[in-house]
């Protein structure tokens, strides 16, 4: 298999796995992919400005404002004015938002664990363990 075929096959498999994981989220019907991505960015950072979130998710600031308004109404995020410049409002997850992230991780991990246990032989699991550092190396390349 040449590099083009390898990259195409890898992309297809990872995409299918990502879709399978997304289906396992109890919140999948409630939030769009951009909203889920926004929650993910907030989970990895203590707080971000709306403009930073818009840039990270590659959407317009106005669209991000609508997403944040929805999440605030649902109690998922909180807005905190900056101590230095009151015009800057930092966005962070509420305890409910953090709980959603933890539940989502648990649901995905449990589904993937079940698929691995049902579908893979011991040898295949070992191979997957050995492939993880290689896959992590691909993720870290920008």
N, CA, C and O of each residue as an XYZ file, in Angstrom:
568
protein
N       0.860     -1.174      0.000
C       0.000      0.000      0.000
C       0.906      1.237      0.000
O       1.794      1.365      0.843
N       0.674      2.137     -0.947
C       1.494      3.352     -0.994
C       0.977      4.375      0.022
O      -0.069      4.169      0.638
N       1.707      5.470      0.192
C       1.380      6.460      1.215
C       0.020      7.113      0.976
O      -0.703      7.404      1.928
N      -0.329      7.342     -0.279
C      -1.631      7.939     -0.598
C      -2.764      7.003     -0.171
O      -3.739      7.439      0.443
N      -2.632      5.723     -0.497
C      -3.651      4.740     -0.102
C      -3.710      4.597      1.417
O      -4.789      4.492      1.999
N      -2.549      4.596      2.046
C      -2.485      4.494      3.506
C      -3.179      5.680      4.160
O      -3.987      5.500      5.072
N      -2.874      6.882      3.706
C      -3.473      8.063      4.326
C      -4.980      8.095      4.096
O      -5.727      8.480      4.996
N      -5.434      7.706      2.932
C      -6.869      7.671      2.640
C      -7.579      6.620      3.499
O      -8.654      6.881      4.037
N      -6.989      5.461      3.622
C      -7.570      4.395      4.441
C      -7.597      4.784      5.918
O      -8.588      4.550      6.610
N      -6.516      5.371      6.390
C      -6.444      5.798      7.786
C      -7.494      6.860      8.079
O      -8.177      6.795      9.101
N      -7.629      7.846      7.181
C      -8.642      8.893      7.352
C     -10.047      8.290      7.414
O     -10.851      8.677      8.262
N     -10.338      7.359      6.533
C     -11.668      6.744      6.502
C     -11.953      5.979      7.789
O     -13.052      6.071      8.337
N     -10.980      5.234      8.267
C     -11.166      4.453      9.495
C     -11.337      5.368     10.703
O     -12.213      5.144     11.538
N     -10.503      6.394     10.793
C     -10.593      7.318     11.924
C     -11.915      8.077     11.885
O     -12.531      8.307     12.926
N     -12.345      8.461     10.709
C     -13.626      9.159     10.561
C     -14.782      8.267     11.015
O     -15.673      8.724     11.730
N     -14.772      7.008     10.607
C     -15.830      6.073     11.009
C     -15.806      5.833     12.513
O     -16.859      5.752     13.146
N     -14.613      5.720     13.089
C     -14.494      5.542     14.529
C     -15.008      6.775     15.265
O     -15.698      6.654     16.277
N     -14.675      7.956     14.760
C     -15.145      9.202     15.366
C     -16.674      9.262     15.341
O     -17.294      9.643     16.333
N     -17.274      8.894     14.233
C     -18.740      8.890     14.129
C     -19.352      7.896     15.108
O     -20.373      8.179     15.735
N     -18.726      6.735     15.236
C     -19.205      5.741     16.194
C     -19.142      6.246     17.619
O     -20.065      6.021     18.402
N     -18.061      6.925     17.963
C     -17.915      7.492     19.301
C     -18.948      8.592     19.546
O     -19.531      8.670     20.627
N     -19.169      9.430     18.555
C     -20.138     10.528     18.690
C     -21.540      9.998     18.944
O     -22.297     10.581     19.721
N     -21.886      8.902     18.294
C     -23.224      8.316     18.472
C     -23.449      7.831     19.898
O     -24.594      7.680     20.324
N     -22.387      7.590     20.631
C     -22.507      7.061     21.987
C     -22.795      8.153     23.019
O     -23.137      7.855     24.163
N     -22.658      9.398     22.620
C     -22.879     10.497     23.546
C     -24.373     10.717     23.750
O     -25.127     10.853     22.786
N     -24.787     10.749     24.990
C     -26.202     11.006     25.274
C     -26.597     12.420     24.859
O     -27.777     12.693     24.641
N     -25.618     13.321     24.748
C     -25.890     14.711     24.365
C     -25.795     14.929     22.855
O     -25.942     16.060     22.392
N     -25.549     13.866     22.074
C     -25.321     14.014     20.632
C     -26.502     14.649     19.910
O     -26.308     15.372     18.933
N     -27.712     14.394     20.368
C     -28.892     14.970     19.713
C     -29.163     16.399     20.168
O     -29.913     17.126     19.516
N     -28.563     16.805     21.275
C     -28.812     18.120     21.855
C     -27.884     19.190     21.300
O     -28.263     20.357     21.199
N     -26.662     18.789     20.940
C     -25.644     19.756     20.539
C     -25.101     19.450     19.151
O     -24.970     18.291     18.757
N     -24.785     20.523     18.413
C     -24.162     20.388     17.097
C     -22.687     20.040     17.284
O     -22.162     20.098     18.396
N     -22.031     19.682     16.195
C     -20.600     19.376     16.269
C     -19.808     20.599     16.745
O     -18.868     20.458     17.527
N     -20.176     21.788     16.284
C     -19.476     23.011     16.703
C     -19.680     23.260     18.193
O     -18.754     23.679     18.887
N     -20.886     23.004     18.683
C     -21.151     23.188     20.115
C     -20.358     22.180     20.943
O     -19.816     22.525     21.993
N     -20.291     20.946     20.475
C     -19.512     19.923     21.179
C     -18.026     20.285     21.147
O     -17.319     20.111     22.140
N     -17.562     20.783     20.013
C     -16.170     21.210     19.906
C     -15.891     22.370     20.864
O     -14.831     22.418     21.489
N     -16.835     23.301     20.980
C     -16.691     24.435     21.893
C     -16.573     23.947     23.333
O     -15.707     24.406     24.077
N     -17.432     23.029     23.720
C     -17.373     22.456     25.068
C     -16.024     21.777     25.290
O     -15.440     21.882     26.369
N     -15.531     21.081     24.268
C     -14.232     20.423     24.367
C     -13.088     21.403     24.597
O     -12.203     21.156     25.416
N     -13.113     22.515     23.869
C     -12.070     23.531     24.067
C     -12.129     24.098     25.486
O     -11.096     24.331     26.114
N     -13.344     24.315     25.983
C     -13.485     24.832     27.347
C     -13.048     23.809     28.387
O     -12.531     24.171     29.444
N     -13.253     22.542     28.088
C     -12.832     21.487     29.020
C     -11.309     21.412     29.121
O     -10.768     21.050     30.166
N     -10.624     21.754     28.036
C      -9.160     21.695     28.021
C      -8.510     22.985     28.514
O      -7.303     23.014     28.751
N      -9.292     24.048     28.670
C      -8.780     25.336     29.142
C      -9.612     25.779     30.341
O     -10.793     25.445     30.440
N      -9.013     26.508     31.225
C      -9.800     26.962     32.376
C     -10.842     27.985     31.938
O     -11.971     27.978     32.429
N     -10.461     28.866     31.011
C     -11.411     29.843     30.469
C     -10.850     30.421     29.180
O      -9.636     30.476     28.980
N     -11.755     30.851     28.312
C     -11.371     31.439     27.027
C     -12.291     32.608     26.708
O     -13.426     32.673     27.180
N     -11.785     33.521     25.905
C     -12.608     34.617     25.409
C     -13.476     34.112     24.257
O     -13.076     33.182     23.557
N     -14.645     34.698     24.047
C     -15.487     34.282     22.919
C     -14.751     34.361     21.574
O     -14.947     33.506     20.710
N     -13.922     35.367     21.400
C     -13.171     35.489     20.140
C     -12.178     34.336     19.980
O     -11.953     33.865     18.866
N     -11.585     33.882     21.082
C     -10.676     32.736     21.026
C     -11.438     31.473     20.649
O     -10.974     30.677     19.833
N     -12.618     31.294     21.254
C     -13.440     30.125     20.930
C     -13.875     30.141     19.466
O     -13.876     29.103     18.803
N     -14.240     31.311     18.970
C     -14.640     31.428     17.562
C     -13.477     31.060     16.653
O     -13.668     30.354     15.663
N     -12.290     31.521     16.971
C     -11.109     31.203     16.157
C     -10.796     29.704     16.214
O     -10.492     29.092     15.190
N     -10.871     29.121     17.400
C     -10.572     27.695     17.552
C     -11.558     26.809     16.789
O     -11.177     25.765     16.260
N     -12.811     27.224     16.735
C     -13.832     26.423     16.049
C     -14.050     26.872     14.605
O     -14.864     26.297     13.883
N     -13.316     27.898     14.196
C     -13.366     28.393     12.824
C     -14.764     28.872     12.423
O     -15.251     28.553     11.339
N     -15.399     29.637     13.305
C     -16.695     30.245     13.003
C     -16.636     31.728     13.319
O     -15.695     32.193     13.962
N     -17.627     32.463     12.875
C     -17.677     33.904     13.134
C     -18.027     34.158     14.593
O     -18.696     33.348     15.234
N     -17.569     35.287     15.106
C     -17.825     35.653     16.500
C     -19.326     35.730     16.780
O     -19.769     35.351     17.864
N     -20.103     36.209     15.831
C     -21.563     36.299     16.004
C     -22.179     34.906     16.185
O     -23.061     34.719     17.023
N     -21.715     33.941     15.405
C     -22.215     32.568     15.544
C     -21.824     31.993     16.901
O     -22.609     31.289     17.536
N     -20.597     32.302     17.340
C     -20.153     31.830     18.655
C     -21.011     32.449     19.741
O     -21.335     31.784     20.726
N     -21.381     33.701     19.581
C     -22.231     34.375     20.559
C     -23.561     33.635     20.715
O     -24.054     33.471     21.831
N     -24.134     33.196     19.614
C     -25.393     32.444     19.665
C     -25.204     31.112     20.390
O     -26.051     30.707     21.185
N     -24.101     30.443     20.113
C     -23.808     29.169     20.780
C     -23.656     29.391     22.281
O     -24.205     28.640     23.087
N     -22.910     30.423     22.646
C     -22.678     30.691     24.069
C     -23.963     31.097     24.780
O     -24.168     30.731     25.937
N     -24.826     31.843     24.109
C     -26.117     32.200     24.711
C     -26.941     30.954     25.008
O     -27.538     30.841     26.079
N     -26.975     30.026     24.069
C     -27.708     28.763     24.261
C     -27.129     27.995     25.453
O     -27.868     27.524     26.317
N     -25.816     27.877     25.487
C     -25.166     27.114     26.561
C     -25.338     27.783     27.919
O     -25.456     27.104     28.939
N     -25.352     29.102     27.930
C     -25.562     29.813     29.192
C     -26.991     29.568     29.695
O     -27.197     29.329     30.885
N     -27.964     29.627     28.801
C     -29.370     29.357     29.191
C     -29.524     27.946     29.763
O     -30.348     27.711     30.647
N     -28.725     27.016     29.249
C     -28.795     25.631     29.706
C     -27.913     25.357     30.924
O     -27.895     24.240     31.441
N     -27.193     26.364     31.376
C     -26.364     26.217     32.570
C     -25.061     25.495     32.345
O     -24.464     24.987     33.294
N     -24.598     25.436     31.087
C     -23.379     24.706     30.754
C     -22.134     25.577     30.904
O     -21.062     25.081     31.249
N     -22.279     26.876     30.643
C     -21.133     27.794     30.736
C     -21.470     28.959     31.661
O     -22.630     29.227     31.974
N     -20.423     29.626     32.076
C     -20.577     30.861     32.838
C     -19.667     31.914     32.224
O     -18.627     31.594     31.648
N     -20.067     33.165     32.354
C     -19.279     34.299     31.837
C     -18.734     35.083     33.025
O     -19.464     35.400     33.965
N     -17.447     35.386     32.968
C     -16.796     36.122     34.046
C     -16.020     37.294     33.458
O     -15.137     37.098     32.623
N     -16.348     38.529     33.895
C     -15.593     39.696     33.392
C     -14.133     39.625     33.830
O     -13.818     39.150     34.921
N     -13.254     40.105     32.963
C     -11.829     40.157     33.266
C     -11.589     41.167     34.379
O     -12.260     42.197     34.442
N     -10.644     40.880     35.248
C     -10.260     41.831     36.293
C      -9.533     43.025     35.704
O      -9.617     44.133     36.235
N      -8.809     42.802     34.596
C      -8.010     43.859     33.977
C      -8.830     44.759     33.057
O      -8.632     45.974     33.034
N      -9.747     44.165     32.303
C     -10.522     44.916     31.315
C     -11.941     44.367     31.310
O     -12.193     43.289     30.774
N     -12.855     45.099     31.900
C     -14.244     44.631     32.061
C     -14.933     44.361     30.721
O     -15.978     43.712     30.689
N     -14.361     44.853     29.612
C     -14.944     44.571     28.295
C     -14.691     43.130     27.880
O     -15.435     42.574     27.072
N     -13.649     42.527     28.427
C     -13.340     41.128     28.128
C     -14.110     40.215     29.073
O     -14.029     40.351     30.294
N     -14.850     39.295     28.495
C     -15.633     38.337     29.268
C     -15.077     36.937     29.006
O     -15.039     36.475     27.866
N     -14.652     36.279     30.067
C     -14.111     34.927     29.940
C     -15.225     33.904     30.099
O     -16.120     34.046     30.933
N     -15.140     32.868     29.270
C     -16.120     31.791     29.270
C     -15.480     30.564     29.902
O     -14.343     30.215     29.586
N     -16.214     29.914     30.795
C     -15.734     28.662     31.390
C     -16.924     27.728     31.607
O     -18.079     28.152     31.586
N     -16.620     26.470     31.812
C     -17.671     25.488     32.065
C     -18.160     25.591     33.506
O     -17.377     25.831     34.425
N     -19.447     25.409     33.686
C     -20.027     25.321     35.026
C     -19.810     23.891     35.535
O     -19.354     23.041     34.770
N     -20.117     23.606     36.782
C     -20.049     22.222     37.254
C     -20.916     21.284     36.387
O     -20.531     20.142     36.136
N     -22.081     21.767     35.932
C     -22.922     20.959     35.042
C     -22.198     20.682     33.729
O     -22.237     19.556     33.232
N     -21.539     21.691     33.159
C     -20.782     21.510     31.927
C     -19.645     20.515     32.099
O     -19.410     19.677     31.228
N     -18.940     20.607     33.221
C     -17.842     19.665     33.499
C     -18.376     18.249     33.669
O     -17.742     17.288     33.233
N     -19.536     18.118     34.298
C     -20.161     16.802     34.484
C     -20.547     16.212     33.128
O     -20.387     15.012     32.902
N     -21.060     17.067     32.218
C     -21.398     16.602     30.872
C     -20.174     16.046     30.163
O     -20.249     15.004     29.512
N     -19.053     16.733     30.287
C     -17.816     16.286     29.646
C     -17.395     14.934     30.218
O     -17.052     14.020     29.468
N     -17.420     14.809     31.527
C     -17.033     13.540     32.161
C     -17.971     12.412     31.747
O     -17.509     11.309     31.454
N     -19.273     12.665     31.716
C     -20.232     11.644     31.287
C     -19.980     11.231     29.843
O     -20.040     10.048     29.509
N     -19.701     12.200     28.999
C     -19.437     11.925     27.588
C     -18.200     11.048     27.424
O     -18.213     10.088     26.653
N     -17.134     11.378     28.150
C     -15.912     10.567     28.096
C     -16.205      9.141     28.549
O     -15.747      8.178     27.934
N     -16.970      9.015     29.625
C     -17.293      7.699     30.160
C     -18.097      6.881     29.143
O     -17.804      5.709     28.907
N     -19.108      7.509     28.548
C     -19.948      6.813     27.564
C     -19.123      6.329     26.375
O     -19.287      5.199     25.917
N     -18.242      7.184     25.882
C     -17.401      6.819     24.739
C     -16.420      5.706     25.113
O     -16.242      4.745     24.366
N     -15.784      5.852     26.285
C     -14.819      4.842     26.727
C     -15.484      3.481     26.905
O     -14.923      2.457     26.517
N     -16.675      3.471     27.491
C     -17.392      2.206     27.712
C     -17.773      1.552     26.380
O     -17.651      0.337     26.225
N     -18.229      2.353     25.431
C     -18.592      1.806     24.119
C     -17.363      1.225     23.434
O     -17.401      0.106     22.922
N     -16.271      1.988     23.425
C     -15.052      1.534     22.753
C     -14.473      0.300     23.445
O     -13.987     -0.617     22.782
N     -14.527      0.278     24.760
C     -14.069     -0.896     25.513
C     -14.859     -2.133     25.093
O     -14.287     -3.201     24.874
N     -16.177     -1.979     24.982
C     -17.019     -3.101     24.578
C     -16.714     -3.580     23.170
O     -16.670     -4.783     22.911
N     -16.503     -2.638     22.263
C     -16.178     -2.993     20.874
C     -14.838     -3.716     20.810
O     -14.697     -4.710     20.097
N     -13.864     -3.220     21.548
C     -12.540     -3.850     21.565
C     -12.647     -5.267     22.125
O     -12.095     -6.205     21.550
N     -13.352     -5.424     23.240
C     -13.482     -6.742     23.871
C     -14.218     -7.741     22.981
O     -13.866     -8.920     22.948
N     -15.235     -7.274     22.261
C     -16.034     -8.167     21.418
C     -15.387     -8.464     20.077
O     -15.573     -9.544     19.518
N     -14.623     -7.502     19.559
C     -14.177     -7.600     18.168
C     -12.724     -8.007     17.972
O     -12.378     -8.560     16.928
N     -11.875     -7.747     18.944
C     -10.451     -7.966     18.736
C      -9.924     -9.168     19.506
O     -10.344     -9.453     20.628
N      -8.995     -9.860     18.867
C      -8.300    -10.951     19.546
C      -7.237    -10.349     20.461
O      -6.961     -9.152     20.397
N      -6.651    -11.174     21.303
C      -5.577    -10.693     22.176
C      -4.414    -10.138     21.352
O      -3.834     -9.111     21.706
N      -4.075    -10.816     20.255
C      -2.986    -10.352     19.394
C      -3.317     -9.001     18.775
O      -2.444     -8.138     18.679
N      -4.550     -8.806     18.358
C      -4.965     -7.536     17.768
C      -4.938     -6.412     18.806
O      -4.578     -5.277     18.495
N      -5.318     -6.737     20.031
C      -5.246     -5.727     21.101
C      -3.806     -5.311     21.345
O      -3.519     -4.125     21.510
N      -2.891     -6.290     21.369
C      -1.473     -5.984     21.544
C      -0.967     -5.089     20.419
O      -0.210     -4.148     20.661
N      -1.384     -5.382     19.195
C      -0.986     -4.576     18.048
C      -1.523     -3.146     18.175
O      -0.828     -2.181     17.858
N      -2.751     -3.029     18.638
C      -3.349     -1.710     18.842
C      -2.572     -0.922     19.900
O      -2.343      0.278     19.742
N      -2.171     -1.592     20.969
C      -1.367     -0.942     22.014
C      -0.050     -0.437     21.426
O       0.393      0.666     21.746
N       0.572     -1.243     20.570
C       1.842     -0.834     19.961
C       1.646      0.291     18.936
O       2.569      1.064     18.680
N       0.450      0.382     18.353
C       0.180      1.418     17.350
C      -0.123      2.779     17.988
O       0.023      3.807     17.326
N      -0.536      2.807     19.246
C      -0.902      4.072     19.895
C       0.189      5.136     19.848
O      -0.115      6.282     19.516
N       1.445      4.817     20.164
C       2.481      5.859     20.077
C       2.628      6.423     18.655
O       2.904      7.610     18.480
N       2.446      5.575     17.653
C       2.545      6.032     16.269
C       1.391      6.975     15.945
O       1.600      8.023     15.334
N       0.177      6.610     16.349
C      -0.972      7.469     16.116
C      -0.833      8.791     16.868
O      -1.188      9.846     16.342
N      -0.318      8.737     18.093
C      -0.080      9.971     18.858
C       0.945     10.861     18.157
O       0.833     12.086     18.191
N       1.927     10.255     17.531
C       2.929     11.017     16.798
C       2.277     11.771     15.632
O       2.628     12.921     15.366
N       1.342     11.136     14.945
C       0.623     11.789     13.847
C      -0.201     12.971     14.337
O      -0.284     13.995     13.658
N      -0.808     12.837     15.505
C      -1.646     13.893     16.059
C      -0.804     15.116     16.417
O      -1.268     16.247     16.270
N       0.407     14.908     16.878
C       1.250     16.004     17.355
C       1.904     16.781     16.215
O       2.449     17.860     16.447
N       1.861     16.262     15.004
C       2.455     16.962     13.863
C       1.478     18.017     13.377
O       0.307     17.720     13.137
N       1.944     19.224     13.233
C       1.081     20.331     12.782
C       1.483     20.784     11.415
O       0.877     21.704     10.866
